[in-house]
């Protein structure tokens, strides 16, 4: 099989790997932004920036949730696309 002839399972697995990487960074971003929020909430409110940061936190959280959902769907699809195991030689049907 040439490098360009990927199966649907190969494409699903490639996409899964990319989404899992995105999920990892998304989780880290949510955690860092939340930590910053907790440290500077009062200052952000004084500067009238709290609502903007809160909206970003919400959007980042929604992205993380969407990544989780799509990963679950693609993991199920990858299982369905697995080739059936070949029967051992000499076994009867």
Backbone torsions as a table, in degrees:
resi	resn	phi	psi	omega
1	UNK	NA	130.0	179.2
2	UNK	-76.1	164.4	-178.2
3	UNK	-63.8	-25.7	-178.1
4	UNK	-84.4	-14.0	-175.4
5	UNK	-94.9	73.7	179.5
6	UNK	-86.3	145.7	176.5
7	UNK	-83.5	165.2	173.9
8	UNK	-56.1	-37.2	178.2
9	UNK	-63.1	-40.0	177.1
10	UNK	-60.3	-44.2	179.8
11	UNK	-64.4	-42.0	178.4
12	UNK	-62.9	-45.1	-179.7
13	UNK	-65.0	-38.2	176.5
14	UNK	-63.1	-44.3	179.6
15	UNK	-65.3	-41.7	177.0
16	UNK	-58.6	-45.1	-179.9
17	UNK	-60.3	-43.1	179.7
18	UNK	-65.8	-44.2	179.6
19	UNK	-64.2	-37.9	178.8
20	UNK	-66.3	-35.9	175.9
21	UNK	-66.1	-43.7	178.0
22	UNK	-61.4	-40.5	179.4
23	UNK	-61.6	-42.4	179.5
24	UNK	-58.3	-49.4	-179.6
25	UNK	-68.4	-36.3	178.0
26	UNK	-60.6	-45.5	179.7
27	UNK	-61.6	-44.8	178.3
28	UNK	-61.9	-39.9	179.3
29	UNK	-64.0	-43.1	179.2
30	UNK	-61.6	-45.1	-178.5
31	UNK	-64.0	-43.2	179.7
32	UNK	-66.3	-44.8	-179.2
33	UNK	-64.6	-38.5	177.5
34	UNK	-63.9	-42.1	178.7
35	UNK	-62.2	-43.9	178.3
36	UNK	-62.9	-41.8	180.0
37	UNK	-58.5	-46.3	-178.5
38	UNK	-65.1	-35.4	-179.6
39	UNK	-73.0	-36.6	-170.6
40	UNK	-119.6	17.2	-177.5
41	UNK	-53.0	-48.4	-178.6
42	UNK	-61.4	-44.5	179.5
43	UNK	-65.0	-40.5	179.4
44	UNK	-63.1	-38.8	178.5
45	UNK	-64.2	-42.1	178.6
46	UNK	-61.6	-35.9	-179.2
47	UNK	-86.6	2.3	-179.6
48	UNK	59.4	39.4	178.2
49	UNK	-115.7	-5.2	-175.2
50	UNK	-59.1	-43.1	-178.2
51	UNK	-63.3	-37.6	-179.5
52	UNK	-65.8	-45.0	-179.3
53	UNK	-68.1	-38.6	178.7
54	UNK	-62.3	-39.3	177.8
55	UNK	-63.6	-40.0	177.7
56	UNK	-65.6	-40.9	178.3
57	UNK	-61.4	-41.7	179.2
58	UNK	-63.8	-45.8	179.9
59	UNK	-62.9	-42.3	179.4
60	UNK	-64.5	-40.5	177.4
61	UNK	-63.5	-40.1	178.1
62	UNK	-65.5	-39.4	176.9
63	UNK	-62.2	-44.3	179.8
64	UNK	-60.2	-44.5	178.6
65	UNK	-62.9	-40.9	179.4
66	UNK	-65.7	-39.2	176.9
67	UNK	-62.3	-44.2	178.5
68	UNK	-57.9	-45.6	-178.0
69	UNK	-64.3	-44.5	-178.3
70	UNK	-68.8	-35.7	176.5
71	UNK	-60.7	-43.5	179.5
72	UNK	-61.5	-42.5	179.8
73	UNK	-63.6	-46.5	-177.6
74	UNK	-70.0	-31.3	175.6
75	UNK	-64.4	-39.4	176.0
76	UNK	-64.8	-42.0	179.1
77	UNK	-63.6	-40.0	179.1
78	UNK	-61.0	-38.5	177.6
79	UNK	-64.4	-42.5	179.9
80	UNK	-64.8	-32.5	-176.9
81	UNK	-84.3	-6.9	178.4
82	UNK	-60.5	134.3	177.5
83	UNK	-65.9	147.9	178.7
84	UNK	-65.4	141.5	178.6
85	UNK	-64.1	139.9	179.4
86	UNK	-75.3	143.7	178.0
87	UNK	-72.6	147.0	178.5
88	UNK	-66.6	143.9	179.4
89	UNK	-59.4	141.1	177.4
90	UNK	87.4	-1.1	178.3
91	UNK	-87.4	149.2	-179.1
92	UNK	-96.2	152.6	179.3
93	UNK	-82.6	NA	NA
